Amino acid sequence: MKNIPISYSYRNLWARRLTTVLTASGMALVVFVFAAVLMLAEGLRKTLVETGSPDNVIVIRKGSQSEVQSGVDRPQAAIIETQPEVALAQNGEPLLAKEMVVLIDLPKRRTDKPSNVVIRGIGAFSLSLRPQVRLAAGRMPKPGSSEIAAGQSVAKRFRGAGIGERIRFGMRDWTVVGIFDAGNTGYSSEIWGDADQLMQSFRRPVFSSVLFKLRDSSEFQKFKDRVESDPRLTVEAKRETRYYADQSEVMAKFLRILGMTLTVIFSLGAMIGAMITMYAAVANRTSEIGMLRALGFSRRSILMAFLMEAMFLGLVGGCIGLFFASFMQFITISTVNWQTFSELAFSFTLSCEIVYRSILFSVIMGFIGGVLPAVRAARMNIVEALRAS
Amino acid sequence: MHILKLLFKNAFRHKLRTGLTVLGITIAILAFGLLRTVISAWYSGVEASSATRLITRNAVSLIFSLPLSYKDKIRQVPGVTTVSYGNWFGGIYIDEKNFIPNFSVDAETYLDLYPEFILAAGQKRDFIRDRKACVAGRKVAEKFGWKIGDNIVLKGSIFPGTWEFVLRGIYHGARKTTDETQLFFHWDSVNETLKKTAPHRADMVGFYMIGVKNPDQAAEVAVAIDTLFKNSLAETLTETEKAFQLSFVTMSEAIVVVIQIVSFVVIVIIMAVMANTMAMTARERIGEYAIMKTLGFGAWHIAGLVFGESLVIATIGCAIGIALTYPAAAWFSNAMGTYIPVFNVEHKTLYLDIAAALLVGSVAAVFPTWRAVKVKIADGLRRIG
């Protein structure tokens, strides 16, 4: 005897539309939340991965976890500059930038609420060391002047950060002469100006970090070992990618835990919903199942038919949920990164893997919800089932 | 009374289905309660702040410090009673995972300004006398098993080096909302070391904590302090402790909003599940409703039956959910340790739980009720099964 045709399963869903819609919408919401959390985590990951470049090395003071807490004085920075692993630019100068990073409070455009923004004092090679950053409007600030360039997300969200506008900090007025586009990276939430000018106005005698490109990517360990054991230096070296991943560890962990907890709790609810629906589907069709068995369909094919029905239900919910989740891509979340205390903006990002995982998740939810009712249907006694009215 | 009995009997006709629905509501209420508690924990610092305390910090941002010389000038401002100061020290205990908020403070005045940190008289004396001493909150002390007299070693992240302190006191919170996870020690002793290792960072403080005589004067005092240092190298920003704490919360507002939305989504999900249950129930009983109508029961009576049944199921689920919220919150608070200093289930949360359950019960009953009321007797009787 052949199996029960698949159309039996999905037509049954259509026959009981209201129940199907209610159950599927419950599941759709769960898949929506599941996908949204994954998208958020993916957005954060993408922002941070793209912020760093694996060939770049960042040197900060030993024990300080971020550039903001770090301090590297001029003699130390000069020693790092002369290390042989530093790549050279076309004009023969080391491809290295001594930078200063501080946080300042700026009011947001709409709400006027202050938030922390990173101000980065840059050197001549800061821009070329970060190929992911390019100028979108205006020009870069001239060295030795009170000019700054703002990242796109800062320019949009903070008062006075648009091109041609002025911001006052460090007892000086700074003119925004350029807007740079840094895509999804953390630099979009920064303001850049000449390092020497900024150090002067903030009265900070030390740099925060030294960033350079490796001559040969494989020489990192050699550099790290030598620099960290040099008695003249109290610094540590990290690959830039590693540095940014470390910075958002707490945030990533928080999102992961929150996402997992929510998904587990919500999916329990949705699976219960699917189970109720499927139990009812089985109970309503007792005599029908008896009939099918009497016609010669095996227990296995009845089990399969009901499992298919439950999985279809999950699939419908999954597709609806994913459809709505895909609109979340237009939303950008901006929050403070607790580790660096600076503003971090990232958006929901949908990837193929998330689509695949959400659909799989919804089908599995349907499967788990349907397995017990399907077993009950399969184990029915033919005679008793036929006798049921 | 008979009605209630009938409602219960009806509700438990399908034991499995009702059981599953109740379970679903329990989970939803539990999740809702916990999420709400997470949000209130977020605001716990704001709730615990006192109206008589002001905080002065560098106007540029938190990472810039102020000179110690401001202390005496601030003290001269009318309305100021106590001036204390300190630094966010940012020391790491063994590993970054063991997050402890730690401060170097001017011990005596700091304790004066925080009457809610209760310290035994002997411990307070020991702490103030010993320059290497530190005091920890009850929660941290319990978490790491510290006892009075223990040596505590912090790795500096903002202030480089290894710092050693002796635990001289463990404070208790006066209220349930008091943060019991802090660790503080003498600003003086840290400053002494800084003078040798990093002279340009010595004699600087991260914040001034100011006590005012009268909370109504707080705004004037704040303005008076900020005008004192206008146009200086380090301009100040003075705000009430509440506003200061709130500024931290608003910085991570996006996350609070997400949690808030999610807590409503869980209610909507369970609404769909519950509505489904009620729709199935009503469909099965269309015949019964027709019979009741034949016997002369009015539409409102039948509506009451459907509504009542829905509410009975929702209420049972809600009661179990609330009962489970407490042990779940205790477990969660334990698991999060010092990351969330205060994690208490508020009464407001319970009311919201109940409101949510009643809402779910009512909304779920709307469509089935409409169907039961509308059904024509002949149609209802004709239906079989």
Chai-1 contact restraints between the chains, C-beta under 6 A:
chainA,res_idxA,chainB,res_idxB,connection_type,confidence,min_distance_angstrom,max_distance_angstrom,comment,restraint_id
A,L18,B,A279,contact,1.0,0.0,6.0,A-B,restraint_1
A,T19,B,N276,contact,1.0,0.0,6.0,A-B,restraint_2
A,L22,B,A272,contact,1.0,0.0,6.0,A-B,restraint_3
A,L22,B,A275,contact,1.0,0.0,6.0,A-B,restraint_4
A,L22,B,N276,contact,1.0,0.0,6.0,A-B,restraint_5
A,T23,B,N276,contact,1.0,0.0,6.0,A-B,restraint_6
A,S25,B,A272,contact,1.0,0.0,6.0,A-B,restraint_7
A,G26,B,I269,contact,1.0,0.0,6.0,A-B,restraint_8
A,G26,B,A272,contact,1.0,0.0,6.0,A-B,restraint_9
A,G26,B,V273,contact,1.0,0.0,6.0,A-B,restraint_10
A,L29,B,V265,contact,1.0,0.0,6.0,A-B,restraint_11
A,L29,B,I269,contact,1.0,0.0,6.0,A-B,restraint_12
A,G63,B,S157,contact,1.0,0.0,6.0,A-B,restraint_13
A,G63,B,P160,contact,1.0,0.0,6.0,A-B,restraint_14
A,S64,B,S157,contact,1.0,0.0,6.0,A-B,restraint_15
A,Q65,B,S157,contact,1.0,0.0,6.0,A-B,restraint_16
A,V68,B,I63,contact,1.0,0.0,6.0,A-B,restraint_17
A,Q69,B,S157,contact,1.0,0.0,6.0,A-B,restraint_18
A,Q69,B,I158,contact,1.0,0.0,6.0,A-B,restraint_19
A,L103,B,S61,contact,1.0,0.0,6.0,A-B,restraint_20
A,L103,B,I63,contact,1.0,0.0,6.0,A-B,restraint_21
A,I104,B,V60,contact,1.0,0.0,6.0,A-B,restraint_22
A,I104,B,S61,contact,1.0,0.0,6.0,A-B,restraint_23
A,D105,B,S61,contact,1.0,0.0,6.0,A-B,restraint_24
A,K113,B,T250,contact,1.0,0.0,6.0,A-B,restraint_25
A,S115,B,M251,contact,1.0,0.0,6.0,A-B,restraint_26
A,N116,B,S61,contact,1.0,0.0,6.0,A-B,restraint_27
A,I265,B,A31,contact,1.0,0.0,6.0,A-B,restraint_28
A,L268,B,I27,contact,1.0,0.0,6.0,A-B,restraint_29
A,G269,B,G24,contact,1.0,0.0,6.0,A-B,restraint_30
A,G269,B,I27,contact,1.0,0.0,6.0,A-B,restraint_31
A,G269,B,A28,contact,1.0,0.0,6.0,A-B,restraint_32
A,G269,B,I269,contact,1.0,0.0,6.0,A-B,restraint_33
A,G269,B,I270,contact,1.0,0.0,6.0,A-B,restraint_34
A,I272,B,L20,contact,1.0,0.0,6.0,A-B,restraint_35
A,I272,B,L23,contact,1.0,0.0,6.0,A-B,restraint_36
A,I272,B,G24,contact,1.0,0.0,6.0,A-B,restraint_37
A,G273,B,V273,contact,1.0,0.0,6.0,A-B,restraint_38
A,M275,B,L20,contact,1.0,0.0,6.0,A-B,restraint_39
A,I276,B,R17,contact,1.0,0.0,6.0,A-B,restraint_40
A,I276,B,L20,contact,1.0,0.0,6.0,A-B,restraint_41
A,I276,B,T277,contact,1.0,0.0,6.0,A-B,restraint_42
A,A280,B,M280,contact,1.0,0.0,6.0,A-B,restraint_43
A,I333,B,A254,contact,1.0,0.0,6.0,A-B,restraint_44
A,T335,B,S252,contact,1.0,0.0,6.0,A-B,restraint_45
A,T335,B,A254,contact,1.0,0.0,6.0,A-B,restraint_46
A,T335,B,I255,contact,1.0,0.0,6.0,A-B,restraint_47
A,V336,B,M251,contact,1.0,0.0,6.0,A-B,restraint_48
A,V336,B,S252,contact,1.0,0.0,6.0,A-B,restraint_49
A,S389,B,G385,contact,1.0,0.0,6.0,A-B,restraint_50
